[in-house]
Amino acid sequence: MVTATREVAAHLREPHAKQREFIESTAKRIIIRAGRRGGKTVGVAIKALVAFLQGKRVLYAAPTSEQTDRFWYEVVTALAEIITGAGYVLNKSERYIEKPGTLNRIKAKTAWDADSLRGDFADLLILDEWQLTNEDAWDVVGAPMLIDRNGDAVFIYTPPSLRSAGISKAHDPRHAAKMFAEAENRPGWARFHFTSMDNPYISVAGLAEVAKDMSRAAYRQEILAEDDELSVSHLVYGAWSETRKCHRFEIPAAWPLYSGHDFGSANPAALFFARAKLPLPIVAPAEMRYGDIVSFKEYLPGKGFSTAVNVDAFREISKGRQITSAGGNHNEEGSRGDYTKTGWSIREPSIGAEGGPSLKRQVDRVIAIMEAGKYWVFEDNIHEIAELASCAWKYDKEGNRTNEIDGEARYHLSACRRYGLSLSDFTPETVTDYQQRPRSYGGYKF
């Protein structure tokens, strides 16, 4: 709650961690690159309201009226008490709230180029969906309108994809990305990046629904908010086909279950697989075959959970069924022992079990399975799909690909996958294709 006047108050949302970073930033120029539904518009609404309550003049602009709706809703909701009890004026048609006789005002308008942005000035200018806005909105009008009052500017964008190309007013579709890159070394600038998954208030089901029909490239741009365009050859798991992303269905009780585990107190992770057996349920994808591997549950609890709490979660996921687990590297026998003592036996991965180099051999096993089209992922495993879309090889200074993964320590679920699939059950001989057989109903629900 932020006090606005003597008697009344504004009611602001509690920002999530990524929003708080740019809300509290004092940089004169801020650029935010964020995924869809990551909370970027709500976050800048909070920043705008704080400025307004400090007596400043705030102007928010986005290319269409639909895009201004969320911002305006946040503003009106937060200032409802002020509007009725402190002498402020609300103009619904023009979408502004102001204190009569002063320059203190907050306004939302549609603007997509210099001409549509003209006719105002501000202490704080916010340009949302910046990637869709013509560059001259800032160069010709936006920057000059801040001069008299030494105002601040915030630019917000999601990397553009093909689905947004038709409504863009920009001359250069990458102008926002270029601004973000330049901001790293420009005095007075600050830049912030977060993904859709960084918003703790969004439902996993809702995010999965938004992302289920996206290509890997679109997922990378709109969910992970990545500007760079990685080719499939750069991706470690480029062999995985997007046609192997499927809807959730009941895992039959007869299908063997497996899990892979990545240890660590800060970022423990687990990935749960099932191996298809006959008869296949008719609700499974038509292309699924005997012996295919289905990744049906991801586990990323965050830090601060004990081994016992994690084991309880594993048991809930497996519903008491027998499950074969592998995880960790050769030097993590202590972690495996802790889980075994707590009632969840985890084997050392059989590839590299004697302490030799194992990452490349484990990755090669996974890639071979993917190349055979035998690795399926449920579409609501949003974090795993994110890793499949972004896990890339490291390149040396000469541009040659190495056998190292760029930022390998970040890809916890990918580690779980290669650990789990290193089990002898998944040798190339055991994942040979079989003739399609009849399907049936029935199964075990997760």
C-alpha positions as CSV (number, residue, x, y, z in Angstrom):
1,M,0.0,0.0,0.0
2,V,1.4,3.4,-1.0
3,T,-0.1,6.5,0.6
4,A,-1.2,9.1,-2.0
5,T,-2.8,11.9,0.1
6,R,-3.6,12.7,3.7
7,E,-6.8,10.6,3.8
8,V,-6.8,8.0,1.1
9,A,-4.5,5.3,-0.3
10,A,-3.7,3.5,-3.5
11,H,-3.7,-0.2,-3.5
12,L,-0.9,-1.7,-5.5
13,R,-0.2,-5.3,-6.3
14,E,2.7,-7.1,-4.7
15,P,5.3,-7.4,-7.5
16,H,7.1,-10.7,-8.2
17,A,10.9,-10.7,-7.9
18,K,11.6,-9.9,-11.6
19,Q,9.1,-7.0,-11.6
20,R,10.6,-5.6,-8.4
21,E,14.0,-5.3,-10.1
22,F,12.8,-2.8,-12.7
23,I,10.2,-1.1,-10.5
24,E,12.9,-0.1,-8.1
25,S,15.5,0.8,-10.7
26,T,16.5,4.5,-10.9
27,A,18.0,4.3,-14.4
28,K,16.8,7.1,-16.7
29,R,16.3,4.6,-19.5
30,I,15.0,1.1,-18.9
31,I,14.4,-1.6,-21.5
32,I,12.6,-4.8,-20.5
33,R,12.5,-8.0,-22.6
34,A,10.0,-10.5,-21.2
35,G,8.0,-13.5,-22.2
36,R,4.2,-13.5,-22.8
37,R,2.2,-13.3,-19.5
38,G,5.5,-12.8,-17.6
39,G,3.9,-9.8,-15.9
40,K,5.7,-7.0,-17.7
41,T,2.6,-4.8,-18.2
42,V,1.4,-5.3,-14.6
43,G,5.0,-4.5,-13.5
44,V,5.2,-1.2,-15.4
45,A,1.7,-0.3,-14.2
46,I,3.0,-0.5,-10.6
47,K,6.1,1.6,-11.6
48,A,3.8,4.1,-13.3
49,L,1.5,4.3,-10.2
50,V,4.4,4.9,-7.9
51,A,5.5,7.8,-10.1
52,F,2.0,9.2,-10.3
53,L,1.6,9.0,-6.5
54,Q,4.8,11.0,-6.3
55,G,3.2,13.8,-8.2
56,K,4.7,13.0,-11.6
57,R,3.1,13.0,-15.1
58,V,3.0,9.5,-16.6
59,L,2.2,8.5,-20.2
60,Y,1.8,4.9,-21.2
61,A,1.4,4.0,-24.9
62,A,0.9,0.7,-26.8
63,P,0.0,0.1,-30.5
64,T,-3.6,-1.0,-29.9
65,S,-6.4,-0.2,-27.5
66,E,-6.6,-3.9,-26.5
67,Q,-2.9,-3.8,-25.4
68,T,-3.7,-0.8,-23.2
69,D,-6.6,-2.5,-21.5
70,R,-4.5,-4.4,-18.9
71,F,-2.5,-1.3,-17.9
72,W,-5.6,0.8,-17.6
73,Y,-7.4,-1.8,-15.5
74,E,-4.5,-2.0,-13.1
75,V,-4.4,1.8,-12.8
76,V,-8.2,2.3,-12.2
77,T,-8.3,-0.6,-9.7
78,A,-5.4,0.7,-7.7
79,L,-6.6,4.3,-7.7
80,A,-10.3,3.7,-7.1
81,E,-10.2,5.1,-3.6
82,I,-8.3,8.2,-4.7
83,I,-10.7,8.9,-7.5
84,T,-13.7,9.0,-5.2
85,G,-12.1,10.5,-2.2
86,A,-9.3,12.9,-3.0
87,G,-10.5,15.2,-5.7
88,Y,-8.8,13.5,-8.6
89,V,-10.6,13.5,-12.0
90,L,-11.2,10.3,-14.0
91,N,-11.8,10.6,-17.8
92,K,-12.8,7.2,-19.0
93,S,-13.0,8.0,-22.7
94,E,-9.6,9.6,-22.9
95,R,-8.2,7.1,-20.3
96,Y,-6.5,9.5,-17.9
97,I,-6.6,10.4,-14.2
98,E,-5.4,13.8,-13.1
99,K,-5.2,16.1,-10.2
100,P,-6.9,19.4,-11.2
101,G,-4.7,22.5,-11.3
102,T,-1.5,20.5,-11.5
103,L,0.6,18.5,-14.0
104,N,0.1,15.3,-12.0
105,R,-1.6,12.9,-14.4
106,I,-1.5,9.3,-15.5
107,K,-2.7,8.4,-19.0
108,A,-2.9,5.4,-21.3
109,K,-3.2,5.9,-25.0
110,T,-2.7,4.0,-28.3
111,A,0.4,5.0,-30.2
112,W,2.4,3.2,-32.9
113,D,4.4,5.9,-34.5
114,A,5.5,9.6,-34.1
115,D,2.2,11.1,-35.3
116,S,0.1,9.0,-32.9
117,L,2.3,9.8,-29.9
118,R,2.4,13.6,-30.5
119,G,0.7,16.2,-28.3
120,D,1.9,15.4,-24.8
121,F,4.8,15.5,-22.4
122,A,5.7,13.4,-19.4
123,D,8.0,12.8,-16.5
124,L,7.8,9.1,-17.2
125,L,7.1,7.7,-20.7
126,I,6.3,4.0,-21.1
127,L,6.3,2.4,-24.5
128,D,4.8,-1.1,-24.4
129,E,5.0,-3.7,-27.2
130,W,8.0,-1.7,-28.4
131,Q,8.9,-4.3,-31.0
132,L,5.7,-3.5,-32.8
133,T,6.0,0.3,-32.6
134,N,7.7,2.4,-35.3
135,E,11.1,3.6,-34.2
136,D,10.3,7.2,-34.9
137,A,7.8,7.2,-32.0
138,W,10.9,7.5,-29.7
139,D,13.4,9.2,-32.0
140,V,11.1,12.0,-33.3
141,V,8.6,12.5,-30.4
142,G,9.3,10.4,-27.3
143,A,12.8,11.6,-26.5
144,P,12.0,15.3,-27.1
145,M,8.9,15.2,-24.9
146,L,11.1,14.3,-21.9
147,I,13.6,17.1,-22.3
148,D,11.9,19.9,-20.4
149,R,11.4,17.8,-17.3
150,N,14.4,15.5,-17.6
151,G,12.0,12.6,-17.8
152,D,12.5,8.9,-17.7
153,A,11.6,6.3,-20.3
154,V,10.7,2.6,-20.2
155,F,10.6,0.3,-23.2
156,I,8.9,-3.1,-23.0
157,Y,9.0,-5.8,-25.6
158,T,8.7,-9.5,-26.4
159,P,10.9,-10.7,-29.3
160,P,8.8,-10.7,-32.4
161,S,7.7,-13.9,-34.1
162,L,5.8,-14.6,-37.3
163,R,2.5,-14.4,-35.5
164,S,3.1,-10.7,-34.7
165,A,4.7,-9.7,-38.0
166,G,1.4,-8.7,-39.6
167,I,0.6,-6.0,-37.0
168,S,4.1,-4.5,-36.6
169,K,4.5,-0.8,-37.6
170,A,8.3,-1.0,-37.3
171,H,10.7,-0.4,-40.2
172,D,13.3,-2.7,-38.7
173,P,11.6,-5.7,-37.0
174,R,14.7,-6.1,-34.8
175,H,15.0,-2.5,-33.6
176,A,13.9,-3.4,-30.0
177,A,16.5,-6.2,-29.9
178,K,19.2,-3.8,-31.1
179,M,18.3,-1.3,-28.4
180,F,18.4,-4.0,-25.8
181,A,21.9,-5.0,-26.9
182,E,23.2,-1.4,-27.0
183,A,21.8,-0.7,-23.6
184,E,24.3,-3.0,-21.9
185,N,27.1,-0.5,-22.3
186,R,25.2,2.8,-22.5
187,P,25.4,5.2,-19.4
188,G,22.1,5.8,-17.7
189,W,20.5,2.6,-19.2
190,A,19.4,-0.5,-17.5
191,R,18.0,-3.7,-19.1
192,F,16.0,-6.5,-17.6
193,H,15.1,-10.0,-19.0
194,F,12.7,-12.6,-17.7
195,T,10.7,-15.4,-19.1
196,S,7.0,-16.4,-18.8
197,M,7.9,-19.0,-16.2
198,D,9.4,-16.3,-13.9
199,N,5.9,-15.1,-13.1
200,P,4.9,-17.1,-10.0
201,Y,1.2,-16.0,-10.4
202,I,0.6,-17.6,-13.8
203,S,-0.8,-21.1,-13.8
204,V,1.2,-23.9,-15.5
205,A,-1.9,-25.1,-17.2
206,G,-2.6,-21.6,-18.6
207,L,1.0,-21.3,-19.9
208,A,0.9,-24.7,-21.4
209,E,-2.4,-23.8,-23.2
210,V,-0.7,-20.6,-24.6
211,A,2.4,-22.5,-25.7
212,K,1.0,-25.8,-27.0
213,D,0.8,-24.9,-30.6
214,M,4.0,-22.9,-30.8
215,S,7.0,-23.9,-32.8
216,R,10.3,-24.3,-31.1
217,A,11.4,-20.9,-32.5
218,A,8.2,-19.2,-31.3
219,Y,8.5,-20.8,-27.9
220,R,12.0,-19.4,-27.6
221,Q,10.9,-15.9,-28.6
222,E,7.5,-15.5,-26.9
223,I,8.0,-17.7,-23.8
224,L,11.7,-17.5,-23.1
225,A,12.0,-14.0,-24.6
226,E,15.2,-14.7,-26.4
227,D,16.3,-12.4,-29.3
228,D,18.9,-14.6,-30.8
229,E,17.8,-17.0,-33.5
230,L,19.5,-20.3,-32.8
231,S,19.5,-22.7,-35.7
232,V,18.7,-26.4,-35.1
233,S,22.4,-27.2,-35.6
234,H,23.3,-25.0,-32.5
235,L,20.8,-26.8,-30.3
236,V,22.1,-29.8,-28.3
237,Y,18.7,-31.5,-28.8
238,G,17.9,-30.2,-32.2
239,A,17.1,-33.8,-33.2
240,W,14.0,-33.7,-31.1
241,S,10.9,-33.2,-33.3
242,E,8.2,-30.7,-32.3
243,T,5.7,-33.3,-33.6
244,R,6.7,-35.3,-30.5
245,K,5.1,-32.7,-28.2
246,C,1.7,-34.2,-27.3
247,H,-1.3,-33.7,-25.1
248,R,-1.4,-35.3,-21.7
249,F,-3.1,-38.7,-21.4
250,E,-3.3,-41.4,-18.7
251,I,-0.2,-43.5,-18.5
252,P,-1.2,-47.2,-18.6
253,A,-0.5,-49.2,-15.4
254,A,1.5,-51.7,-17.4
255,W,4.0,-49.2,-18.8
256,P,7.4,-49.2,-16.9
257,L,8.3,-46.0,-15.1
258,Y,11.7,-44.4,-14.8
259,S,13.1,-41.2,-13.4
260,G,16.3,-39.1,-13.8
261,H,17.6,-36.8,-11.0
262,D,19.8,-33.8,-10.8
263,F,21.0,-33.1,-7.2
264,G,21.6,-29.8,-5.4
265,S,20.1,-28.0,-2.5
266,A,19.5,-24.9,-4.6
267,N,18.1,-26.4,-7.8
268,P,17.1,-30.1,-7.4
269,A,15.2,-31.5,-10.3
270,A,13.7,-34.7,-11.5
271,L,12.1,-35.9,-14.8
272,F,9.8,-38.9,-15.0
273,F,9.4,-41.2,-18.0
274,A,7.2,-44.0,-19.1
275,R,8.0,-46.6,-21.8
276,A,5.2,-47.5,-24.1
277,K,3.9,-51.1,-24.2
278,L,1.2,-52.8,-26.1
279,P,-1.7,-52.3,-26.4
280,L,-1.4,-48.6,-26.8
281,P,-4.3,-46.5,-25.5
282,I,-6.3,-45.0,-28.3
283,V,-6.0,-41.5,-26.7
284,A,-2.2,-41.7,-27.3
285,P,-0.8,-40.0,-30.4
286,A,-1.4,-42.0,-33.6
287,E,2.4,-42.0,-34.4
288,M,3.4,-43.4,-31.0
289,R,5.0,-46.9,-31.1
290,Y,5.9,-49.7,-28.9
291,G,9.1,-48.9,-26.9
292,D,8.7,-45.1,-27.3
293,I,9.6,-43.0,-24.2
294,V,7.1,-40.5,-22.8
295,S,8.3,-37.7,-20.5
296,F,5.2,-37.3,-18.4
297,K,6.2,-35.2,-15.4
298,E,8.8,-32.6,-14.6
299,Y,9.8,-31.7,-11.0
300,L,11.5,-28.4,-10.2
301,P,10.6,-27.5,-6.6
302,G,13.1,-24.7,-6.1
303,K,15.5,-24.4,-3.2
304,G,14.9,-25.1,0.5
305,F,13.3,-28.5,0.4
306,S,14.6,-31.5,2.2
307,T,15.4,-34.9,0.8
308,A,12.4,-36.3,2.6
309,V,10.0,-33.7,1.1
310,N,11.4,-34.4,-2.4
311,V,10.9,-38.2,-1.8
312,D,7.3,-37.6,-0.7
313,A,6.7,-35.7,-4.0
314,F,8.3,-38.5,-6.0
315,R,6.0,-41.1,-4.4
316,E,3.0,-38.9,-5.1
317,I,4.0,-38.7,-8.8
318,S,4.6,-42.4,-9.1
319,K,1.5,-43.3,-7.1
320,G,3.3,-46.1,-5.4
321,R,4.3,-47.9,-8.5
322,Q,7.7,-49.5,-9.0
323,I,10.1,-47.0,-10.7
324,T,13.7,-47.3,-11.8
325,S,15.8,-44.1,-11.1
326,A,19.2,-42.9,-12.0
327,G,20.9,-39.6,-11.3
328,G,24.0,-37.6,-10.5
329,N,27.6,-38.0,-11.7
330,H,30.2,-40.4,-10.4
331,N,31.2,-38.1,-7.5
332,E,27.7,-37.7,-6.1
333,E,27.4,-41.0,-4.4
334,G,26.7,-39.1,-1.1
335,S,23.5,-37.5,-2.6
336,R,22.4,-40.9,-4.0
337,G,22.9,-42.4,-0.6
338,D,20.8,-39.7,1.2
339,Y,17.9,-40.5,-1.1
340,T,18.3,-44.3,-0.7
341,K,18.3,-43.9,3.1
342,T,15.1,-41.9,2.8
343,G,13.4,-44.6,0.8
344,W,14.1,-43.6,-2.8
345,S,16.8,-45.7,-4.5
346,I,18.8,-43.8,-7.2
347,R,21.4,-45.6,-9.3
348,E,24.6,-44.1,-10.7
349,P,24.1,-43.6,-14.4
350,S,25.5,-46.6,-16.2
351,I,27.2,-44.5,-18.9
352,G,30.3,-43.1,-17.3
353,A,29.8,-45.1,-14.1
354,E,33.5,-45.6,-13.7
355,G,34.2,-41.8,-13.5
356,G,35.2,-41.2,-17.0
357,P,33.9,-38.5,-19.3
358,S,30.1,-39.1,-19.4
359,L,28.3,-36.0,-20.6
360,K,29.0,-36.5,-24.3
361,R,28.2,-40.2,-24.2
362,Q,25.0,-39.6,-22.3
363,V,23.9,-36.8,-24.7
364,D,24.7,-39.0,-27.7
365,R,22.4,-41.7,-26.2
366,V,19.6,-39.1,-25.9
367,I,20.1,-37.7,-29.4
368,A,20.0,-41.2,-30.9
369,I,16.7,-41.9,-29.2
370,M,15.3,-38.5,-30.5
371,E,16.6,-39.1,-34.0
372,A,14.6,-42.3,-34.0
373,G,11.5,-40.2,-33.2
374,K,11.0,-42.1,-29.9
375,Y,11.0,-39.4,-27.3
376,W,7.7,-37.7,-26.5
377,V,7.0,-34.8,-24.1
378,F,3.7,-33.8,-22.6
379,E,2.9,-30.3,-23.7
380,D,2.5,-29.1,-20.1
381,N,6.1,-29.9,-19.3
382,I,6.7,-26.3,-20.0
383,H,10.2,-26.1,-18.4
384,E,11.5,-29.2,-20.2
385,I,10.2,-27.8,-23.5
386,A,11.9,-24.5,-22.7
387,E,15.2,-26.4,-22.2
388,L,14.8,-28.3,-25.5
389,A,14.3,-24.9,-27.2
390,S,17.4,-23.2,-25.7
391,C,20.1,-25.7,-24.6
392,A,22.9,-25.0,-27.1
393,W,26.4,-26.1,-27.8
394,K,29.3,-23.9,-26.8
395,Y,31.4,-22.4,-29.7
396,D,35.0,-21.4,-29.5
397,K,36.5,-18.0,-30.6
398,E,37.0,-19.3,-34.1
399,G,33.4,-20.3,-34.4
400,N,33.9,-24.0,-34.1
401,R,31.5,-26.1,-32.1
402,T,32.9,-27.8,-29.0
403,N,31.6,-30.8,-27.1
404,E,30.6,-28.6,-24.2
405,I,27.1,-27.2,-23.5
406,D,26.8,-23.5,-23.2
407,G,25.8,-22.8,-19.5
408,E,25.3,-26.5,-18.9
409,A,24.7,-26.0,-15.2
410,R,21.4,-24.2,-15.9
411,Y,19.8,-27.1,-17.7
412,H,18.7,-29.2,-14.8
413,L,15.9,-31.2,-16.6
414,S,18.3,-31.9,-19.5
415,A,20.7,-33.4,-17.0
416,C,17.8,-35.5,-15.5
417,R,17.0,-36.7,-19.0
418,R,20.5,-37.8,-19.9
419,Y,20.9,-39.5,-16.5
420,G,17.7,-41.4,-16.7
421,L,18.1,-42.5,-20.4
422,S,21.6,-43.7,-19.7
423,L,20.1,-46.8,-18.0
424,S,20.6,-50.1,-19.8
425,D,16.9,-50.3,-20.5
426,F,17.4,-47.6,-23.2
427,T,20.4,-49.0,-25.2
428,P,19.9,-48.7,-28.9
429,E,19.0,-52.4,-29.1
430,T,16.1,-51.8,-26.8
431,V,14.5,-48.9,-28.6
432,T,14.2,-50.6,-32.0
433,D,11.0,-49.9,-33.9
434,Y,8.2,-52.4,-33.7
435,Q,5.1,-52.8,-35.9
436,Q,2.1,-50.7,-34.8
437,R,-0.4,-52.7,-32.8
438,P,-4.0,-52.3,-31.8
439,R,-4.8,-49.7,-29.1
440,S,-7.1,-49.9,-26.1
441,Y,-8.4,-47.8,-23.2
442,G,-7.3,-48.1,-19.6
443,G,-4.3,-46.9,-17.7
444,Y,-3.1,-45.3,-14.6
445,K,-3.8,-41.6,-14.0
446,F,-1.2,-39.1,-13.0
